[in-house]
Amino acid sequence: MPKLYYTPTSCGASNFIAAFYAEVSIEAETVDLRTHTTASGVDFYTINPKGNVPALVLDDGTLLNENAATLQAIADLVSP
């Protein structure tokens, strides 16, 4: 299952909202950008070396970390 890293106060929230309304199954975790740690306590730089959100890790391990790319990937996950 793809995993989205986002903050609720950034453009990354649009990815969470898009997945929710499109009923796409993703795992989601918030990131504290001041400390660059995830809600589960992981150093976010180990997931995304750029340190930016949104970051979407696909099932094959591919990391997407720009809003346009992550939104398109979520759209691609919508079942026809």
FENSUL-V942445 format. One record per backbone hydrogen bond with DSSP energy under -0.5 kcal/mol. CO is the residue of the C=O (numbers start at 1). NH is the residue of the N-H. Records with the same first field share a line. If there is no record, write none. Layout:
CO=NH, NH
This chain:
2=27
3=57
4=29
5=54, 55
6=31
7=10
10=13
11=14
12=15, 16
13=17
14=18
15=19
16=20
17=21
18=22
19=24
20=23
24=26
27=4
29=6
30=39
31=33
32=36, 37
36=44, 45
37=32
38=41
42=38, 44
43=46
44=47, 48
48=51
55=5, 57
56=58, 64
57=3
58=61
62=58, 64
64=56
66=70
67=71
68=72
69=73
70=74
71=75
72=76
73=77
74=77
75=78
